[in-house]
Amino acid sequence: MGEQESISVCGTDCSACYCFGQMCNGCNACEGKVFHAPKGQACPIYDCVKNTKSMQHCGQCGEVPCKIWLATRDPKYTDEEFQKNVAARVQMLRKE
């Protein structure tokens, strides 16, 4: 899998996740229906950008990072870690 394929629509590198290859094959492979989303539903970020807005990734949206990003925060992050994570994901998407 190339880097392009492992980068999710929100700029996360799925291949760097501890769940990748075990509980999850990446957001692109499962069309956002990741294990932590409600059963049968796509992650709200994936659903918005791919299904609602028909974009390739959030970097094409003028609202990034949006309220959906803020609402889907990983609770393990401190405020500072979350802000750094968001900034890194936005930077990744802008390289696309």
C-alpha positions as CSV (number, residue, x, y, z in Angstrom):
1,M,0.0,0.0,0.0
2,G,1.4,3.4,-1.0
3,E,1.4,6.4,1.2
4,Q,-1.4,8.0,-0.9
5,E,-3.6,4.9,-0.3
6,S,-3.0,4.9,3.5
7,I,-3.8,8.6,4.0
8,S,-7.5,8.9,5.0
9,V,-9.8,11.7,3.8
10,C,-9.0,13.5,7.1
11,G,-5.3,13.4,6.6
12,T,-4.6,10.6,9.1
13,D,-2.0,8.1,8.0
14,C,-3.9,4.9,8.7
15,S,-0.8,2.7,8.3
16,A,0.6,4.4,11.4
17,C,-2.3,3.4,13.6
18,Y,-2.0,0.5,16.0
19,C,-5.3,-0.9,14.7
20,F,-4.1,-1.0,11.0
21,G,-4.0,-4.5,9.6
22,Q,-5.6,-6.0,12.7
23,M,-9.0,-4.4,13.5
24,C,-9.0,-2.1,10.5
25,N,-7.6,-2.0,6.9
26,G,-7.8,1.8,6.7
27,C,-10.5,4.3,6.1
28,N,-10.2,4.2,2.3
29,A,-10.4,0.4,2.2
30,C,-13.5,0.2,4.4
31,E,-15.2,3.4,3.0
32,G,-15.1,5.0,6.4
33,K,-16.9,2.2,8.1
34,V,-14.2,1.9,10.7
35,F,-14.5,-0.3,13.8
36,H,-15.1,2.7,16.1
37,A,-18.0,4.1,14.0
38,P,-21.5,2.9,14.8
39,K,-22.1,-0.5,13.1
40,G,-22.8,-0.2,9.4
41,Q,-22.2,3.6,9.4
42,A,-19.2,5.6,8.1
43,C,-17.1,7.9,10.2
44,P,-18.8,11.3,10.2
45,I,-15.8,12.9,8.6
46,Y,-15.6,10.3,5.8
47,D,-19.4,10.5,5.3
48,C,-19.3,14.3,5.0
49,V,-16.4,14.6,2.6
50,K,-17.1,11.6,0.4
51,N,-20.8,11.0,0.5
52,T,-22.2,14.5,1.1
53,K,-19.7,16.8,-0.6
54,S,-18.3,14.3,-3.1
55,M,-14.7,15.4,-2.6
56,Q,-11.6,13.3,-2.5
57,H,-10.5,14.6,0.9
58,C,-11.1,17.3,3.5
59,G,-8.2,19.4,2.1
60,Q,-10.5,20.3,-0.8
61,C,-13.1,21.8,1.6
62,G,-12.9,25.4,2.7
63,E,-14.1,24.6,6.2
64,V,-11.2,22.3,7.2
65,P,-10.8,21.8,10.2
66,C,-14.5,21.9,10.8
67,K,-16.9,21.2,13.7
68,I,-17.1,17.5,12.6
69,W,-13.3,17.2,13.1
70,L,-13.6,18.8,16.6
71,A,-16.5,16.5,17.5
72,T,-14.6,13.4,16.5
73,R,-11.6,14.0,18.8
74,D,-9.8,11.0,20.1
75,P,-10.2,11.3,23.9
76,K,-6.7,10.1,24.6
77,Y,-5.3,13.4,23.3
78,T,-4.7,16.4,25.6
79,D,-5.8,19.7,24.2
80,E,-2.3,20.5,23.0
81,E,-1.8,17.1,21.4
82,F,-5.1,17.4,19.6
83,Q,-4.3,20.8,18.2
84,K,-0.9,19.4,16.9
85,N,-2.7,16.4,15.4
86,V,-5.2,18.6,13.6
87,A,-2.4,20.9,12.3
88,A,-0.4,17.9,11.0
89,R,-3.5,16.4,9.3
90,V,-4.3,19.7,7.6
91,Q,-0.7,20.0,6.5
92,M,-0.8,16.5,5.1
93,L,-4.0,17.2,3.1
94,R,-2.6,20.5,1.7
95,K,0.3,18.5,0.2
96,E,-2.1,16.3,-1.8
